[in-house]
Structure formats: structure tokens, C-alpha cells
Amino acid sequence: MITRIIAALVMLSFLPILIFWAPPICAAIVIGLMASIASFELLYRTGLLRHLRLNIYSAVMAFLVCMWSYYGCNRGLMLLGLLVYYVLLFGEMMASHVKLQMKDALICVLSGMIFPYMISSLLRILMMENGEYLVLMPFILAILSDTGAYFVGITLGKHKLCPIVSPKKTVEGLIGGVVTAVIGMMLYAFIISRYWQVELHQFYVLIYGVVGALGGVFGDLSLSVIKRQTGIKDYGNLIPGHGGILDRFDSVMITAPLTEALLLILPLVV
């Protein structure tokens, strides 16, 4: 537990440095590397696809997706990259004399394109107006909903939410996580309004809190499904006490694109 807390504090202390003081390209590189590691974790650590070249193609593609998000997704370069990735995936299938199957290519697409595009929402939010403040919201939603769900669950939890996938999660914990996330979002809105003069729409703050908390729980459960099916406890051991990138950022994988979508549909800044 002590190791877990120390690792969390180190990551949290690194976050404001990356967002507020380091050049934006640093955030793009860090998130790109995280996406590459996550791709490796999903393919190799789970045992779903231990094929060296496909693992490398997918890790490189994951990094490039994040770079495209940072540089504005030039359509020509993006299409060229997608075509190269397509040719590599199906070229390996042909070279293997069809030993590699369609499901192998699809898991590569998930790890090399879909997951990286979802997590790179952090970059696209960061590049928005007032993005340095807005990009903290996916983390706030994920951390507070998870924390609230944990403490409420262990004290009041009686009704299992999804016992086969995650035996410890309860309906009461889910409600506690939503309430905690909403309170945290309201507090965050007050702080940035008072100290940084960034006004947020109060009603939308509530919507972000509720929807974001539910999304965070779904992100956690969705990646837990893969762990249960593949029989692993953690996706890795890169982060002491937490596991791998996918273990620590499973909730953010959903709260980040969800926050980006909400910002585009329901602009939060007044």
C-alpha cells in the first residue's frame, strides 16, 4: 500500500510540471510513449498476440497517432500512415500463409489505433483554449470516482455491480464514486474560477461529473474483462504498486475522450 501511495504521489507531482511548465511537445512524447507501452501490454503481456513484428508495428502506430493528435492530424500524412499500417498487417497475414488470422489484425487495430486515439484526447484537450486547466478534468474524474467508489464500497457496499469481472465493485460504491466526482468537479470549478479567472458553466459541471464518473467505471471494467479472459492479474509492473500503463490509466482511457466529446458538444468555459 505504501509503495502504491508513493508511486501515485510521484505521478501526481509530475502531472502539473508536464501540463503547466514543460513545452506541449513533451506532453505529446510522454503520452505517445505511454500509448506504445500500452499497446505492448495489450498484445504481448496478455498473450493475445506475441508476434514480434506486429507488436512493433502497433507500438509505432500508437506513438504516431498521438503525434498526429498533437500536430493537428494532417489528413494526407494520417491516411498514408493508415495505409502503411494496413499493408503491414495484411502483409504479415499473407506471409504467414494465413496462420495469422483476422482477429490478430483486429487486436492490433485496437492496440495501435483505437486505444491511442482515445488516450490522445488528453493532447487535443490540452491544445484547446484554456486547455491547461481543462485537461486536468479526465484525471480528476477518474481519480475521484475511483477513490469514492473504493471507500464507499468497503464501508457500505452490499450489492455487487459486476461480480464476475470485478468482484469488489458494488452498486453503492458506484453511487459513492459519482457523488465524489461531482463534488470534486464543483470544487475544481470554484478553484480555477477564483484563482485563474476561468469561469465554468455550473450546470455543465454537474453533467461532466456524473457522466465522467460512470465512464471511468466502465473504462476500469472494460479492461478488467480482458484480464479475466486472459488470466492475468496486471498488464505489467512498470508502475510500482499499480501495475502497467493500462492498469493505471484504464479509467482515463474513457474519461479523456468523453471529456473531449463533452467539451465539443457542451462547451464548459463560460
C-alpha positions in Angstrom: 0.0 0.0 0.0 2.8 2.4 0.9 4.5 1.7 -2.5 1.2 2.3 -4.2 0.7 5.7 -2.5 4.3 6.9 -3.1 4.0 6.0 -6.8 0.7 7.8 -7.1 2.1 10.9 -5.4 5.1 10.9 -7.8 2.8 10.7 -10.8 0.6 13.4 -9.5 3.5 15.7 -8.8 4.8 15.1 -12.4 1.5 16.0 -13.9 1.4 19.8 -13.3 5.0 20.1 -14.5 4.1 18.4 -17.8 0.9 20.5 -18.2 1.9 24.0 -17.0 5.6 24.4 -17.4 7.0 21.9 -19.9 6.6 22.6 -23.7 3.5 20.9 -25.1 5.7 18.6 -27.3 6.9 17.0 -24.0 3.3 16.0 -23.2 2.9 14.6 -26.7 6.0 12.5 -26.4 5.1 11.2 -22.9 1.6 10.3 -23.9 2.9 8.7 -27.2 5.3 6.6 -25.2 2.5 5.6 -22.8 0.3 4.6 -25.8 3.2 2.5 -27.2 3.8 0.7 -23.9 0.0 0.2 -23.5 -0.1 -1.4 -27.0 2.7 -3.8 -26.0 0.9 -4.6 -22.7 -2.4 -5.4 -24.6 -0.8 -7.6 -27.2 2.2 -9.3 -25.5 1.6 -9.2 -21.8 -1.9 -10.7 -22.2 -0.7 -13.4 -24.6 -3.3 -12.3 -27.1 -0.6 -11.8 -29.8 3.0 -12.5 -29.2 4.2 -11.7 -32.7 7.3 -9.5 -32.6 6.9 -7.6 -35.8 3.1 -7.0 -35.3 3.9 -5.8 -31.7 6.4 -3.4 -33.1 4.2 -2.1 -35.9 1.4 -1.5 -33.4 3.6 0.3 -30.8 5.0 2.6 -33.5 1.5 3.3 -34.8 0.3 4.1 -31.3 3.0 6.7 -30.9 2.3 8.2 -34.4 -1.4 8.5 -33.6 -0.5 10.7 -30.6 1.8 12.7 -32.7 -0.9 13.3 -35.2 -3.2 14.5 -32.5 -0.6 17.0 -31.3 0.2 18.3 -34.8 -3.4 18.6 -35.9 -3.9 15.3 -37.7 -2.7 16.3 -41.2 -5.1 14.3 -43.4 -2.5 13.3 -46.0 0.0 12.0 -43.5 -2.7 10.3 -41.5 -4.1 8.4 -44.5 -0.6 7.5 -45.6 0.2 6.1 -42.1 -3.1 4.2 -42.0 -2.4 2.6 -45.4 1.2 1.6 -44.4 -0.2 0.0 -41.2 -2.9 -1.8 -43.2 -0.3 -3.1 -45.7 2.0 -4.3 -42.9 -0.8 -6.1 -41.0 -2.2 -7.9 -44.0 1.2 -8.4 -45.5 2.1 -10.4 -42.3 -1.1 -12.4 -42.7 -0.2 -13.3 -46.3 3.4 -14.1 -45.4 2.3 -16.4 -42.6 0.3 -18.4 -45.1 -2.9 -17.4 -43.2 -1.6 -18.7 -39.9 -2.2 -15.2 -38.6 -5.9 -14.6 -38.5 -8.3 -11.7 -38.8 -8.7 -11.5 -35.1 -5.0 -10.9 -34.8 -5.2 -7.9 -37.1 -8.2 -6.5 -35.3 -6.5 -6.7 -31.9 -3.6 -4.8 -33.5 -6.0 -2.1 -34.7 -7.4 -1.8 -31.1 -4.0 -1.5 -29.5 -2.3 0.5 -32.3 -5.1 2.9 -33.3 -8.3 2.9 -31.2 -6.8 3.0 -27.7 -4.1 5.5 -28.7 -6.7 7.8 -30.3 -8.8 7.6 -27.1 -5.9 8.4 -24.7 -4.5 11.2 -27.1 -7.7 13.1 -26.3 -5.6 14.5 -23.5 -3.4 16.2 -26.1 -6.3 17.5 -28.1 -7.8 19.0 -24.9 -4.5 20.5 -23.9 -4.3 22.3 -27.3 -7.8 23.9 -26.8 -8.2 27.4 -25.4 -7.7 27.1 -21.6 -6.7 23.6 -22.3 -4.1 23.5 -19.5 -6.9 23.7 -17.0 -9.4 21.6 -18.9 -7.0 18.7 -19.4 -6.9 18.0 -15.6 -10.6 17.0 -15.7 -10.2 13.5 -17.0 -7.7 12.8 -14.2 -10.0 14.4 -11.6 -13.0 12.4 -12.8 -11.0 9.1 -12.9 -9.2 9.5 -9.6 -12.1 10.8 -7.5 -14.7 8.4 -8.9 -12.3 5.5 -8.2 -11.4 6.8 -4.7 -15.0 7.5 -3.8 -16.1 4.1 -5.1 -13.4 2.3 -3.1 -14.1 3.9 0.3 -17.9 3.8 0.0 -17.7 0.3 -1.3 -15.7 -1.1 1.6 -17.9 0.6 4.2 -21.4 0.4 2.7 -21.1 -1.9 -0.3 -23.6 -4.8 -0.3 -24.9 -5.2 -3.9 -22.3 -6.5 -6.4 -22.0 -4.4 -9.6 -20.3 -6.9 -11.9 -19.1 -9.8 -9.7 -17.5 -12.0 -12.4 -15.4 -9.1 -13.9 -14.7 -7.2 -10.7 -15.9 -8.9 -7.5 -15.1 -5.9 -5.3 -17.1 -3.3 -7.1 -20.6 -2.6 -5.7 -23.6 -0.5 -6.7 -23.1 1.5 -3.5 -19.5 2.2 -4.5 -20.6 3.3 -7.9 -23.0 5.8 -6.4 -20.3 7.0 -4.0 -17.9 7.4 -6.9 -20.4 9.5 -8.8 -21.1 11.8 -5.8 -17.4 12.2 -5.1 -16.6 13.1 -8.7 -19.4 15.7 -8.8 -18.2 17.3 -5.6 -14.6 17.2 -6.9 -15.7 18.9 -10.2 -17.6 21.6 -8.3 -14.6 22.3 -6.1 -12.3 22.4 -9.1 -14.6 24.8 -10.9 -14.5 27.1 -7.8 -10.7 26.9 -7.6 -10.0 27.8 -11.2 -12.6 30.5 -11.2 -11.2 32.1 -8.1 -7.5 31.8 -8.8 -7.2 31.7 -12.6 -10.4 33.6 -13.6 -11.7 30.7 -15.8 -15.4 30.6 -15.3 -17.1 27.2 -15.9 -20.8 26.6 -16.6 -22.1 25.2 -13.2 -24.9 23.0 -14.6 -22.5 21.5 -17.2 -20.0 20.8 -14.4 -22.6 18.5 -12.8 -23.2 16.7 -16.1 -19.4 16.3 -16.6 -19.1 14.9 -13.1 -21.9 12.3 -13.4 -21.1 11.2 -16.9 -17.4 11.2 -16.4 -17.6 9.1 -13.2 -19.8 6.5 -15.0 -17.4 6.5 -17.9 -14.4 6.0 -15.6 -16.0 2.9 -14.0 -16.8 1.5 -17.5 -13.2 2.0 -18.5 -12.0 0.1 -15.5 -14.4 -2.8 -16.1 -13.8 -3.0 -19.8 -10.1 -3.6 -19.4 -10.7 -5.9 -16.4 -12.7 -8.1 -18.8 -9.6 -8.6 -20.9 -7.6 -9.5 -17.8 -10.2 -12.0 -16.7 -10.3 -13.7 -20.2 -6.5 -13.9 -20.5 -5.9 -14.9 -16.8 -3.5 -12.1 -15.8 -3.6 -10.1 -12.7 -1.9 -6.9 -14.1 -1.0 -5.7 -17.5 2.6 -5.0 -16.3 4.8 -3.9 -13.5 6.1 -0.6 -14.8 4.4 1.5 -12.1 5.2 0.1 -8.6 2.0 -0.9 -6.7 -0.2 -0.1 -9.7 0.9 -2.5 -12.5 1.2 -1.3 -16.1 0.0 1.7 -18.1 -3.3 0.0 -18.8 -3.8 -0.8 -15.1 -3.3 2.8 -14.0 -4.9 4.6 -17.0 -7.9 2.3 -17.7 -10.4 4.8 -16.4 -8.7 7.8 -18.1 -8.9 5.8 -21.4 -12.6 6.6 -21.2 -12.8 9.8 -19.3 -10.4 11.6 -21.7 -12.3 11.1 -24.9 -15.6 11.5 -23.1 -14.4 14.9 -21.7 -13.2 15.9 -25.2 -16.6 15.0 -26.7 -18.5 16.9 -23.9 -16.3 19.9 -24.4 -17.1 19.9 -28.1 -20.9 19.4 -27.5 -21.4 21.3 -24.2 -18.6 23.9 -24.0 -17.7 24.2 -20.4 -16.0 27.6 -20.3 -18.5 30.5 -19.9 
